Amino acid sequence: MGEYAEMTLDGEFCEGCGVYMGDGNGYPQRCADCHDEITTAELEKEFEQK
Ligand SMILES: [Zn+2]
């Protein structure tokens, strides 16, 4: 698990769903699908606050 977590933190795997992203950039990143989910969730949160 430690090794996988390290690779996720390096950006080799999506930190949302764990899909392989290729060479890491040295920081955590998300695939397009997970990025869309986060954006939608954040938008819904903002709507709820207003
Ligand atoms: Zn993902």
mmCIF file of the protein (N, C-alpha, C, O) and its ligand, coordinates in Angstrom:
data_MODEL
# 
_entry.id   MODEL 
# 
loop_
_entity.id 
_entity.type 
_entity.pdbx_number_of_molecules 
1 polymer     1 
2 non-polymer 1 
# 
_entity_poly.entity_id                      1 
_entity_poly.type                           'polypeptide(L)' 
_entity_poly.nstd_linkage                   no 
_entity_poly.nstd_monomer                   no 
_entity_poly.pdbx_seq_one_letter_code       MGEYAEMTLDGEFCEGCGVYMGDGNGYPQRCADCHDEITTAELEKEFEQK 
_entity_poly.pdbx_seq_one_letter_code_can   MGEYAEMTLDGEFCEGCGVYMGDGNGYPQRCADCHDEITTAELEKEFEQK 
_entity_poly.pdbx_strand_id                 A 
# 
loop_
_entity_poly_seq.entity_id 
_entity_poly_seq.num 
_entity_poly_seq.mon_id 
_entity_poly_seq.hetero 
1 1  MET n 
1 2  GLY n 
1 3  GLU n 
1 4  TYR n 
1 5  ALA n 
1 6  GLU n 
1 7  MET n 
1 8  THR n 
1 9  LEU n 
1 10 ASP n 
1 11 GLY n 
1 12 GLU n 
1 13 PHE n 
1 14 CYS n 
1 15 GLU n 
1 16 GLY n 
1 17 CYS n 
1 18 GLY n 
1 19 VAL n 
1 20 TYR n 
1 21 MET n 
1 22 GLY n 
1 23 ASP n 
1 24 GLY n 
1 25 ASN n 
1 26 GLY n 
1 27 TYR n 
1 28 PRO n 
1 29 GLN n 
1 30 ARG n 
1 31 CYS n 
1 32 ALA n 
1 33 ASP n 
1 34 CYS n 
1 35 HIS n 
1 36 ASP n 
1 37 GLU n 
1 38 ILE n 
1 39 THR n 
1 40 THR n 
1 41 ALA n 
1 42 GLU n 
1 43 LEU n 
1 44 GLU n 
1 45 LYS n 
1 46 GLU n 
1 47 PHE n 
1 48 GLU n 
1 49 GLN n 
1 50 LYS n 
# 
loop_
_struct_asym.id 
_struct_asym.entity_id 
A 1 
B 2 
# 
loop_
_chem_comp.id 
_chem_comp.type 
_chem_comp.mon_nstd_flag 
ALA 'L-peptide linking' y 
ARG 'L-peptide linking' y 
ASN 'L-peptide linking' y 
ASP 'L-peptide linking' y 
CYS 'L-peptide linking' y 
GLN 'L-peptide linking' y 
GLU 'L-peptide linking' y 
GLY 'peptide linking'   y 
HIS 'L-peptide linking' y 
ILE 'L-peptide linking' y 
LEU 'L-peptide linking' y 
LYS 'L-peptide linking' y 
MET 'L-peptide linking' y 
PHE 'L-peptide linking' y 
PRO 'L-peptide linking' y 
THR 'L-peptide linking' y 
TYR 'L-peptide linking' y 
VAL 'L-peptide linking' y 
ZN  non-polymer         . 
# 
_pdbx_entity_nonpoly.entity_id   2 
_pdbx_entity_nonpoly.name        ? 
_pdbx_entity_nonpoly.comp_id     ZN 
# 
_pdbx_nonpoly_scheme.asym_id         B 
_pdbx_nonpoly_scheme.entity_id       2 
_pdbx_nonpoly_scheme.mon_id          ZN 
_pdbx_nonpoly_scheme.ndb_seq_num     1 
_pdbx_nonpoly_scheme.pdb_seq_num     101 
_pdbx_nonpoly_scheme.auth_seq_num    101 
_pdbx_nonpoly_scheme.pdb_mon_id      ZN 
_pdbx_nonpoly_scheme.auth_mon_id     ZN 
_pdbx_nonpoly_scheme.pdb_strand_id   A 
_pdbx_nonpoly_scheme.pdb_ins_code    . 
# 
loop_
_atom_site.group_PDB 
_atom_site.id 
_atom_site.type_symbol 
_atom_site.label_atom_id 
_atom_site.label_alt_id 
_atom_site.label_comp_id 
_atom_site.label_asym_id 
_atom_site.label_entity_id 
_atom_site.label_seq_id 
_atom_site.pdbx_PDB_ins_code 
_atom_site.Cartn_x 
_atom_site.Cartn_y 
_atom_site.Cartn_z 
_atom_site.occupancy 
_atom_site.B_iso_or_equiv 
_atom_site.pdbx_formal_charge 
_atom_site.auth_seq_id 
_atom_site.auth_comp_id 
_atom_site.auth_asym_id 
_atom_site.auth_atom_id 
_atom_site.pdbx_PDB_model_num 
ATOM   1   N  N  . MET A 1 1  ? 0.836   -1.203 0.000   1.00 0.00 ? 1   MET A N  1 
ATOM   2   C  CA . MET A 1 1  ? 0.000   0.000  0.000   1.00 0.00 ? 1   MET A CA 1 
ATOM   3   C  C  . MET A 1 1  ? 0.868   1.249  0.000   1.00 0.00 ? 1   MET A C  1 
ATOM   4   O  O  . MET A 1 1  ? 0.569   2.226  -0.686  1.00 0.00 ? 1   MET A O  1 
ATOM   5   N  N  . GLY A 1 2  ? 1.952   1.207  0.780   1.00 0.00 ? 2   GLY A N  1 
ATOM   6   C  CA . GLY A 1 2  ? 2.824   2.375  0.841   1.00 0.00 ? 2   GLY A CA 1 
ATOM   7   C  C  . GLY A 1 2  ? 3.376   2.737  -0.515  1.00 0.00 ? 2   GLY A C  1 
ATOM   8   O  O  . GLY A 1 2  ? 3.460   3.911  -0.877  1.00 0.00 ? 2   GLY A O  1 
ATOM   9   N  N  . GLU A 1 3  ? 3.757   1.705  -1.271  1.00 0.00 ? 3   GLU A N  1 
ATOM   10  C  CA . GLU A 1 3  ? 4.333   1.971  -2.583  1.00 0.00 ? 3   GLU A CA 1 
ATOM   11  C  C  . GLU A 1 3  ? 3.286   2.578  -3.521  1.00 0.00 ? 3   GLU A C  1 
ATOM   12  O  O  . GLU A 1 3  ? 3.570   3.513  -4.270  1.00 0.00 ? 3   GLU A O  1 
ATOM   13  N  N  . TYR A 1 4  ? 2.075   2.027  -3.462  1.00 0.00 ? 4   TYR A N  1 
ATOM   14  C  CA . TYR A 1 4  ? 0.995   2.545  -4.313  1.00 0.00 ? 4   TYR A CA 1 
ATOM   15  C  C  . TYR A 1 4  ? 0.667   3.990  -3.938  1.00 0.00 ? 4   TYR A C  1 
ATOM   16  O  O  . TYR A 1 4  ? 0.483   4.835  -4.814  1.00 0.00 ? 4   TYR A O  1 
ATOM   17  N  N  . ALA A 1 5  ? 0.595   4.274  -2.630  1.00 0.00 ? 5   ALA A N  1 
ATOM   18  C  CA . ALA A 1 5  ? 0.297   5.629  -2.183  1.00 0.00 ? 5   ALA A CA 1 
ATOM   19  C  C  . ALA A 1 5  ? 1.375   6.594  -2.683  1.00 0.00 ? 5   ALA A C  1 
ATOM   20  O  O  . ALA A 1 5  ? 1.083   7.718  -3.091  1.00 0.00 ? 5   ALA A O  1 
ATOM   21  N  N  . GLU A 1 6  ? 2.615   6.132  -2.641  1.00 0.00 ? 6   GLU A N  1 
ATOM   22  C  CA . GLU A 1 6  ? 3.713   6.984  -3.107  1.00 0.00 ? 6   GLU A CA 1 
ATOM   23  C  C  . GLU A 1 6  ? 3.562   7.295  -4.586  1.00 0.00 ? 6   GLU A C  1 
ATOM   24  O  O  . GLU A 1 6  ? 3.759   8.432  -5.016  1.00 0.00 ? 6   GLU A O  1 
ATOM   25  N  N  . MET A 1 7  ? 3.205   6.261  -5.373  1.00 0.00 ? 7   MET A N  1 
ATOM   26  C  CA . MET A 1 7  ? 3.045   6.468  -6.820  1.00 0.00 ? 7   MET A CA 1 
ATOM   27  C  C  . MET A 1 7  ? 1.864   7.383  -7.103  1.00 0.00 ? 7   MET A C  1 
ATOM   28  O  O  . MET A 1 7  ? 1.890   8.174  -8.045  1.00 0.00 ? 7   MET A O  1 
ATOM   29  N  N  . THR A 1 8  ? 0.813   7.266  -6.268  1.00 0.00 ? 8   THR A N  1 
ATOM   30  C  CA . THR A 1 8  ? -0.336  8.154  -6.436  1.00 0.00 ? 8   THR A CA 1 
ATOM   31  C  C  . THR A 1 8  ? 0.068   9.593  -6.139  1.00 0.00 ? 8   THR A C  1 
ATOM   32  O  O  . THR A 1 8  ? -0.325  10.522 -6.845  1.00 0.00 ? 8   THR A O  1 
ATOM   33  N  N  . LEU A 1 9  ? 0.867   9.764  -5.069  1.00 0.00 ? 9   LEU A N  1 
ATOM   34  C  CA . LEU A 1 9  ? 1.308   11.112 -4.705  1.00 0.00 ? 9   LEU A CA 1 
ATOM   35  C  C  . LEU A 1 9  ? 2.229   11.687 -5.775  1.00 0.00 ? 9   LEU A C  1 
ATOM   36  O  O  . LEU A 1 9  ? 2.340   12.904 -5.924  1.00 0.00 ? 9   LEU A O  1 
ATOM   37  N  N  . ASP A 1 10 ? 2.888   10.801 -6.517  1.00 0.00 ? 10  ASP A N  1 
ATOM   38  C  CA . ASP A 1 10 ? 3.769   11.264 -7.589  1.00 0.00 ? 10  ASP A CA 1 
ATOM   39  C  C  . ASP A 1 10 ? 2.999   11.569 -8.863  1.00 0.00 ? 10  ASP A C  1 
ATOM   40  O  O  . ASP A 1 10 ? 3.559   12.086 -9.829  1.00 0.00 ? 10  ASP A O  1 
ATOM   41  N  N  . GLY A 1 11 ? 1.699   11.241 -8.859  1.00 0.00 ? 11  GLY A N  1 
ATOM   42  C  CA . GLY A 1 11 ? 0.870   11.542 -10.014 1.00 0.00 ? 11  GLY A CA 1 
ATOM   43  C  C  . GLY A 1 11 ? 0.852   10.440 -11.064 1.00 0.00 ? 11  GLY A C  1 
ATOM   44  O  O  . GLY A 1 11 ? 0.349   10.645 -12.168 1.00 0.00 ? 11  GLY A O  1 
ATOM   45  N  N  . GLU A 1 12 ? 1.399   9.268  -10.729 1.00 0.00 ? 12  GLU A N  1 
ATOM   46  C  CA . GLU A 1 12 ? 1.376   8.171  -11.703 1.00 0.00 ? 12  GLU A CA 1 
ATOM   47  C  C  . GLU A 1 12 ? -0.016  7.580  -11.820 1.00 0.00 ? 12  GLU A C  1 
ATOM   48  O  O  . GLU A 1 12 ? -0.392  7.048  -12.864 1.00 0.00 ? 12  GLU A O  1 
ATOM   49  N  N  . PHE A 1 13 ? -0.792  7.680  -10.716 1.00 0.00 ? 13  PHE A N  1 
ATOM   50  C  CA . PHE A 1 13 ? -2.160  7.167  -10.731 1.00 0.00 ? 13  PHE A CA 1 
ATOM   51  C  C  . PHE A 1 13 ? -3.119  8.269  -10.294 1.00 0.00 ? 13  PHE A C  1 
ATOM   52  O  O  . PHE A 1 13 ? -2.768  9.122  -9.479  1.00 0.00 ? 13  PHE A O  1 
ATOM   53  N  N  . CYS A 1 14 ? -4.332  8.243  -10.843 1.00 0.00 ? 14  CYS A N  1 
ATOM   54  C  CA . CYS A 1 14 ? -5.361  9.191  -10.417 1.00 0.00 ? 14  CYS A CA 1 
ATOM   55  C  C  . CYS A 1 14 ? -5.631  8.991  -8.942  1.00 0.00 ? 14  CYS A C  1 
ATOM   56  O  O  . CYS A 1 14 ? -5.831  7.857  -8.504  1.00 0.00 ? 14  CYS A O  1 
ATOM   57  N  N  . GLU A 1 15 ? -5.643  10.059 -8.163  1.00 0.00 ? 15  GLU A N  1 
ATOM   58  C  CA . GLU A 1 15 ? -5.886  9.919  -6.728  1.00 0.00 ? 15  GLU A CA 1 
ATOM   59  C  C  . GLU A 1 15 ? -7.368  9.708  -6.445  1.00 0.00 ? 15  GLU A C  1 
ATOM   60  O  O  . GLU A 1 15 ? -7.744  9.414  -5.310  1.00 0.00 ? 15  GLU A O  1 
ATOM   61  N  N  . GLY A 1 16 ? -8.215  9.855  -7.466  1.00 0.00 ? 16  GLY A N  1 
ATOM   62  C  CA . GLY A 1 16 ? -9.645  9.647  -7.266  1.00 0.00 ? 16  GLY A CA 1 
ATOM   63  C  C  . GLY A 1 16 ? -10.050 8.202  -7.485  1.00 0.00 ? 16  GLY A C  1 
ATOM   64  O  O  . GLY A 1 16 ? -10.672 7.595  -6.614  1.00 0.00 ? 16  GLY A O  1 
ATOM   65  N  N  . CYS A 1 17 ? -9.702  7.635  -8.652  1.00 0.00 ? 17  CYS A N  1 
ATOM   66  C  CA . CYS A 1 17 ? -10.147 6.286  -8.989  1.00 0.00 ? 17  CYS A CA 1 
ATOM   67  C  C  . CYS A 1 17 ? -8.968  5.334  -9.158  1.00 0.00 ? 17  CYS A C  1 
ATOM   68  O  O  . CYS A 1 17 ? -9.185  4.129  -9.286  1.00 0.00 ? 17  CYS A O  1 
ATOM   69  N  N  . GLY A 1 18 ? -7.740  5.822  -9.163  1.00 0.00 ? 18  GLY A N  1 
ATOM   70  C  CA . GLY A 1 18 ? -6.575  4.951  -9.204  1.00 0.00 ? 18  GLY A CA 1 
ATOM   71  C  C  . GLY A 1 18 ? -6.184  4.512  -10.602 1.00 0.00 ? 18  GLY A C  1 
ATOM   72  O  O  . GLY A 1 18 ? -5.346  3.623  -10.750 1.00 0.00 ? 18  GLY A O  1 
ATOM   73  N  N  . VAL A 1 19 ? -6.774  5.117  -11.646 1.00 0.00 ? 19  VAL A N  1 
ATOM   74  C  CA . VAL A 1 19 ? -6.417  4.748  -13.011 1.00 0.00 ? 19  VAL A CA 1 
ATOM   75  C  C  . VAL A 1 19 ? -4.987  5.198  -13.303 1.00 0.00 ? 19  VAL A C  1 
ATOM   76  O  O  . VAL A 1 19 ? -4.543  6.240  -12.822 1.00 0.00 ? 19  VAL A O  1 
ATOM   77  N  N  . TYR A 1 20 ? -4.273  4.397  -14.098 1.00 0.00 ? 20  TYR A N  1 
ATOM   78  C  CA . TYR A 1 20 ? -2.885  4.740  -14.406 1.00 0.00 ? 20  TYR A CA 1 
ATOM   79  C  C  . TYR A 1 20 ? -2.833  5.966  -15.310 1.00 0.00 ? 20  TYR A C  1 
ATOM   80  O  O  . TYR A 1 20 ? -3.518  6.018  -16.332 1.00 0.00 ? 20  TYR A O  1 
ATOM   81  N  N  . MET A 1 21 ? -2.022  6.951  -14.936 1.00 0.00 ? 21  MET A N  1 
ATOM   82  C  CA . MET A 1 21 ? -1.976  8.213  -15.659 1.00 0.00 ? 21  MET A CA 1 
ATOM   83  C  C  . MET A 1 21 ? -0.699  8.351  -16.489 1.00 0.00 ? 21  MET A C  1 
ATOM   84  O  O  . MET A 1 21 ? -0.569  9.285  -17.280 1.00 0.00 ? 21  MET A O  1 
ATOM   85  N  N  . GLY A 1 22 ? 0.238   7.427  -16.309 1.00 0.00 ? 22  GLY A N  1 
ATOM   86  C  CA . GLY A 1 22 ? 1.512   7.553  -17.005 1.00 0.00 ? 22  GLY A CA 1 
ATOM   87  C  C  . GLY A 1 22 ? 2.566   8.112  -16.072 1.00 0.00 ? 22  GLY A C  1 
ATOM   88  O  O  . GLY A 1 22 ? 2.433   7.993  -14.854 1.00 0.00 ? 22  GLY A O  1 
ATOM   89  N  N  . ASP A 1 23 ? 3.589   8.708  -16.604 1.00 0.00 ? 23  ASP A N  1 
ATOM   90  C  CA . ASP A 1 23 ? 4.656   9.250  -15.777 1.00 0.00 ? 23  ASP A CA 1 
ATOM   91  C  C  . ASP A 1 23 ? 4.132   10.337 -14.854 1.00 0.00 ? 23  ASP A C  1 
ATOM   92  O  O  . ASP A 1 23 ? 3.388   11.218 -15.287 1.00 0.00 ? 23  ASP A O  1 
ATOM   93  N  N  . GLY A 1 24 ? 4.515   10.281 -13.592 1.00 0.00 ? 24  GLY A N  1 
ATOM   94  C  CA . GLY A 1 24 ? 4.046   11.269 -12.633 1.00 0.00 ? 24  GLY A CA 1 
ATOM   95  C  C  . GLY A 1 24 ? 4.760   12.595 -12.788 1.00 0.00 ? 24  GLY A C  1 
ATOM   96  O  O  . GLY A 1 24 ? 5.871   12.668 -13.313 1.00 0.00 ? 24  GLY A O  1 
ATOM   97  N  N  . ASN A 1 25 ? 4.107   13.630 -12.328 1.00 0.00 ? 25  ASN A N  1 
ATOM   98  C  CA . ASN A 1 25 ? 4.698   14.966 -12.360 1.00 0.00 ? 25  ASN A CA 1 
ATOM   99  C  C  . ASN A 1 25 ? 5.305   15.343 -11.021 1.00 0.00 ? 25  ASN A C  1 
ATOM   100 O  O  . ASN A 1 25 ? 5.846   16.437 -10.861 1.00 0.00 ? 25  ASN A O  1 
ATOM   101 N  N  . GLY A 1 26 ? 5.213   14.424 -10.052 1.00 0.00 ? 26  GLY A N  1 
ATOM   102 C  CA . GLY A 1 26 ? 5.760   14.717 -8.732  1.00 0.00 ? 26  GLY A CA 1 
ATOM   103 C  C  . GLY A 1 26 ? 4.716   15.221 -7.768  1.00 0.00 ? 26  GLY A C  1 
ATOM   104 O  O  . GLY A 1 26 ? 5.040   15.537 -6.623  1.00 0.00 ? 26  GLY A O  1 
ATOM   105 N  N  . TYR A 1 27 ? 3.455   15.307 -8.204  1.00 0.00 ? 27  TYR A N  1 
ATOM   106 C  CA . TYR A 1 27 ? 2.387   15.737 -7.296  1.00 0.00 ? 27  TYR A CA 1 
ATOM   107 C  C  . TYR A 1 27 ? 1.102   15.004 -7.673  1.00 0.00 ? 27  TYR A C  1 
ATOM   108 O  O  . TYR A 1 27 ? 0.951   14.570 -8.815  1.00 0.00 ? 27  TYR A O  1 
ATOM   109 N  N  . PRO A 1 28 ? 0.168   14.862 -6.716  1.00 0.00 ? 28  PRO A N  1 
ATOM   110 C  CA . PRO A 1 28 ? -1.073  14.125 -6.987  1.00 0.00 ? 28  PRO A CA 1 
ATOM   111 C  C  . PRO A 1 28 ? -1.893  14.811 -8.071  1.00 0.00 ? 28  PRO A C  1 
ATOM   112 O  O  . PRO A 1 28 ? -1.936  16.038 -8.157  1.00 0.00 ? 28  PRO A O  1 
ATOM   113 N  N  . GLN A 1 29 ? -2.547  13.989 -8.901  1.00 0.00 ? 29  GLN A N  1 
ATOM   114 C  CA . GLN A 1 29 ? -3.416  14.556 -9.928  1.00 0.00 ? 29  GLN A CA 1 
ATOM   115 C  C  . GLN A 1 29 ? -4.599  13.624 -10.158 1.00 0.00 ? 29  GLN A C  1 
ATOM   116 O  O  . GLN A 1 29 ? -4.586  12.474 -9.720  1.00 0.00 ? 29  GLN A O  1 
ATOM   117 N  N  . ARG A 1 30 ? -5.603  14.116 -10.836 1.00 0.00 ? 30  ARG A N  1 
ATOM   118 C  CA . ARG A 1 30 ? -6.803  13.329 -11.094 1.00 0.00 ? 30  ARG A CA 1 
ATOM   119 C  C  . ARG A 1 30 ? -7.016  13.207 -12.587 1.00 0.00 ? 30  ARG A C  1 
ATOM   120 O  O  . ARG A 1 30 ? -6.630  14.084 -13.360 1.00 0.00 ? 30  ARG A O  1 
ATOM   121 N  N  . CYS A 1 31 ? -7.648  12.089 -12.989 1.00 0.00 ? 31  CYS A N  1 
ATOM   122 C  CA . CYS A 1 31 ? -7.964  11.897 -14.394 1.00 0.00 ? 31  CYS A CA 1 
ATOM   123 C  C  . CYS A 1 31 ? -9.125  12.820 -14.775 1.00 0.00 ? 31  CYS A C  1 
ATOM   124 O  O  . CYS A 1 31 ? -9.738  13.437 -13.903 1.00 0.00 ? 31  CYS A O  1 
ATOM   125 N  N  . ALA A 1 32 ? -9.426  12.916 -16.065 1.00 0.00 ? 32  ALA A N  1 
ATOM   126 C  CA . ALA A 1 32 ? -10.464 13.829 -16.538 1.00 0.00 ? 32  ALA A CA 1 
ATOM   127 C  C  . ALA A 1 32 ? -11.802 13.489 -15.897 1.00 0.00 ? 32  ALA A C  1 
ATOM   128 O  O  . ALA A 1 32 ? -12.556 14.387 -15.524 1.00 0.00 ? 32  ALA A O  1 
ATOM   129 N  N  . ASP A 1 33 ? -12.102 12.206 -15.766 1.00 0.00 ? 33  ASP A N  1 
ATOM   130 C  CA . ASP A 1 33 ? -13.396 11.805 -15.199 1.00 0.00 ? 33  ASP A CA 1 
ATOM   131 C  C  . ASP A 1 33 ? -13.527 12.299 -13.763 1.00 0.00 ? 33  ASP A C  1 
ATOM   132 O  O  . ASP A 1 33 ? -14.543 12.889 -13.396 1.00 0.00 ? 33  ASP A O  1 
ATOM   133 N  N  . CYS A 1 34 ? -12.507 12.062 -12.958 1.00 0.00 ? 34  CYS A N  1 
ATOM   134 C  CA . CYS A 1 34 ? -12.572 12.468 -11.553 1.00 0.00 ? 34  CYS A CA 1 
ATOM   135 C  C  . CYS A 1 34 ? -12.559 13.984 -11.444 1.00 0.00 ? 34  CYS A C  1 
ATOM   136 O  O  . CYS A 1 34 ? -13.200 14.545 -10.555 1.00 0.00 ? 34  CYS A O  1 
ATOM   137 N  N  . HIS A 1 35 ? -11.846 14.646 -12.324 1.00 0.00 ? 35  HIS A N  1 
ATOM   138 C  CA . HIS A 1 35 ? -11.807 16.103 -12.274 1.00 0.00 ? 35  HIS A CA 1 
ATOM   139 C  C  . HIS A 1 35 ? -13.191 16.666 -12.519 1.00 0.00 ? 35  HIS A C  1 
ATOM   140 O  O  . HIS A 1 35 ? -13.608 17.622 -11.864 1.00 0.00 ? 35  HIS A O  1 
ATOM   141 N  N  . ASP A 1 36 ? -13.914 16.060 -13.481 1.00 0.00 ? 36  ASP A N  1 
ATOM   142 C  CA . ASP A 1 36 ? -15.275 16.515 -13.766 1.00 0.00 ? 36  ASP A CA 1 
ATOM   143 C  C  . ASP A 1 36 ? -16.172 16.306 -12.560 1.00 0.00 ? 36  ASP A C  1 
ATOM   144 O  O  . ASP A 1 36 ? -16.995 17.160 -12.230 1.00 0.00 ? 36  ASP A O  1 
ATOM   145 N  N  . GLU A 1 37 ? -16.005 15.150 -11.897 1.00 0.00 ? 37  GLU A N  1 
ATOM   146 C  CA . GLU A 1 37 ? -16.849 14.859 -10.737 1.00 0.00 ? 37  GLU A CA 1 
ATOM   147 C  C  . GLU A 1 37 ? -16.631 15.899 -9.646  1.00 0.00 ? 37  GLU A C  1 
ATOM   148 O  O  . GLU A 1 37 ? -17.586 16.401 -9.053  1.00 0.00 ? 37  GLU A O  1 
ATOM   149 N  N  . ILE A 1 38 ? -15.374 16.216 -9.389  1.00 0.00 ? 38  ILE A N  1 
ATOM   150 C  CA . ILE A 1 38 ? -15.052 17.194 -8.352  1.00 0.00 ? 38  ILE A CA 1 
ATOM   151 C  C  . ILE A 1 38 ? -15.652 18.540 -8.710  1.00 0.00 ? 38  ILE A C  1 
ATOM   152 O  O  . ILE A 1 38 ? -16.255 19.201 -7.865  1.00 0.00 ? 38  ILE A O  1 
ATOM   153 N  N  . THR A 1 39 ? -15.487 18.951 -9.971  1.00 0.00 ? 39  THR A N  1 
ATOM   154 C  CA . THR A 1 39 ? -15.998 20.251 -10.386 1.00 0.00 ? 39  THR A CA 1 
ATOM   155 C  C  . THR A 1 39 ? -17.506 20.306 -10.192 1.00 0.00 ? 39  THR A C  1 
ATOM   156 O  O  . THR A 1 39 ? -18.036 21.299 -9.695  1.00 0.00 ? 39  THR A O  1 
ATOM   157 N  N  . THR A 1 40 ? -18.197 19.240 -10.584 1.00 0.00 ? 40  THR A N  1 
ATOM   158 C  CA . THR A 1 40 ? -19.654 19.225 -10.436 1.00 0.00 ? 40  THR A CA 1 
ATOM   159 C  C  . THR A 1 40 ? -20.040 19.296 -8.969  1.00 0.00 ? 40  THR A C  1 
ATOM   160 O  O  . THR A 1 40 ? -20.959 20.028 -8.600  1.00 0.00 ? 40  THR A O  1 
ATOM   161 N  N  . ALA A 1 41 ? -19.346 18.541 -8.131  1.00 0.00 ? 41  ALA A N  1 
ATOM   162 C  CA . ALA A 1 41 ? -19.671 18.529 -6.706  1.00 0.00 ? 41  ALA A CA 1 
ATOM   163 C  C  . ALA A 1 41 ? -19.462 19.912 -6.104  1.00 0.00 ? 41  ALA A C  1 
ATOM   164 O  O  . ALA A 1 41 ? -20.263 20.373 -5.291  1.00 0.00 ? 41  ALA A O  1 
ATOM   165 N  N  . GLU A 1 42 ? -18.389 20.565 -6.507  1.00 0.00 ? 42  GLU A N  1 
ATOM   166 C  CA . GLU A 1 42 ? -18.113 21.890 -5.950  1.00 0.00 ? 42  GLU A CA 1 
ATOM   167 C  C  . GLU A 1 42 ? -19.156 22.892 -6.416  1.00 0.00 ? 42  GLU A C  1 
ATOM   168 O  O  . GLU A 1 42 ? -19.558 23.773 -5.656  1.00 0.00 ? 42  GLU A O  1 
ATOM   169 N  N  . LEU A 1 43 ? -19.595 22.763 -7.659  1.00 0.00 ? 43  LEU A N  1 
ATOM   170 C  CA . LEU A 1 43 ? -20.627 23.665 -8.168  1.00 0.00 ? 43  LEU A CA 1 
ATOM   171 C  C  . LEU A 1 43 ? -21.922 23.468 -7.391  1.00 0.00 ? 43  LEU A C  1 
ATOM   172 O  O  . LEU A 1 43 ? -22.586 24.437 -7.022  1.00 0.00 ? 43  LEU A O  1 
ATOM   173 N  N  . GLU A 1 44 ? -22.276 22.211 -7.145  1.00 0.00 ? 44  GLU A N  1 
ATOM   174 C  CA . GLU A 1 44 ? -23.509 21.936 -6.401  1.00 0.00 ? 44  GLU A CA 1 
ATOM   175 C  C  . GLU A 1 44 ? -23.413 22.521 -4.992  1.00 0.00 ? 44  GLU A C  1 
ATOM   176 O  O  . GLU A 1 44 ? -24.389 23.043 -4.454  1.00 0.00 ? 44  GLU A O  1 
ATOM   177 N  N  . LYS A 1 45 ? -22.224 22.424 -4.408  1.00 0.00 ? 45  LYS A N  1 
ATOM   178 C  CA . LYS A 1 45 ? -22.027 22.984 -3.060  1.00 0.00 ? 45  LYS A CA 1 
ATOM   179 C  C  . LYS A 1 45 ? -22.297 24.488 -3.086  1.00 0.00 ? 45  LYS A C  1 
ATOM   180 O  O  . LYS A 1 45 ? -22.977 25.026 -2.213  1.00 0.00 ? 45  LYS A O  1 
ATOM   181 N  N  . GLU A 1 46 ? -21.750 25.156 -4.104  1.00 0.00 ? 46  GLU A N  1 
ATOM   182 C  CA . GLU A 1 46 ? -21.926 26.607 -4.184  1.00 0.00 ? 46  GLU A CA 1 
ATOM   183 C  C  . GLU A 1 46 ? -23.392 26.961 -4.346  1.00 0.00 ? 46  GLU A C  1 
ATOM   184 O  O  . GLU A 1 46 ? -23.869 27.931 -3.757  1.00 0.00 ? 46  GLU A O  1 
ATOM   185 N  N  . PHE A 1 47 ? -24.110 26.178 -5.142  1.00 0.00 ? 47  PHE A N  1 
ATOM   186 C  CA . PHE A 1 47 ? -25.533 26.460 -5.344  1.00 0.00 ? 47  PHE A CA 1 
ATOM   187 C  C  . PHE A 1 47 ? -26.294 26.313 -4.038  1.00 0.00 ? 47  PHE A C  1 
ATOM   188 O  O  . PHE A 1 47 ? -27.218 27.075 -3.755  1.00 0.00 ? 47  PHE A O  1 
ATOM   189 N  N  . GLU A 1 48 ? -25.890 25.308 -3.231  1.00 0.00 ? 48  GLU A N  1 
ATOM   190 C  CA . GLU A 1 48 ? -26.593 25.079 -1.975  1.00 0.00 ? 48  GLU A CA 1 
ATOM   191 C  C  . GLU A 1 48 ? -26.397 26.255 -1.008  1.00 0.00 ? 48  GLU A C  1 
ATOM   192 O  O  . GLU A 1 48 ? -27.282 26.581 -0.217  1.00 0.00 ? 48  GLU A O  1 
ATOM   193 N  N  . GLN A 1 49 ? -25.222 26.881 -1.092  1.00 0.00 ? 49  GLN A N  1 
ATOM   194 C  CA . GLN A 1 49 ? -24.926 27.961 -0.155  1.00 0.00 ? 49  GLN A CA 1 
ATOM   195 C  C  . GLN A 1 49 ? -25.685 29.236 -0.493  1.00 0.00 ? 49  GLN A C  1 
ATOM   196 O  O  . GLN A 1 49 ? -25.900 30.090 0.368   1.00 0.00 ? 49  GLN A O  1 
ATOM   197 N  N  . LYS A 1 50 ? -26.095 29.358 -1.774  1.00 0.00 ? 50  LYS A N  1 
ATOM   198 C  CA . LYS A 1 50 ? -26.753 30.609 -2.163  1.00 0.00 ? 50  LYS A CA 1 
ATOM   199 C  C  . LYS A 1 50 ? -28.267 30.566 -1.955  1.00 0.00 ? 50  LYS A C  1 
ATOM   200 O  O  . LYS A 1 50 ? -28.956 31.546 -2.237  1.00 0.00 ? 50  LYS A O  1 
HETATM 201 ZN ZN . ZN  B 2 .  ? -9.852  9.155  -11.785 1.00 0.00 2 101 ZN  A ZN 1 
# 
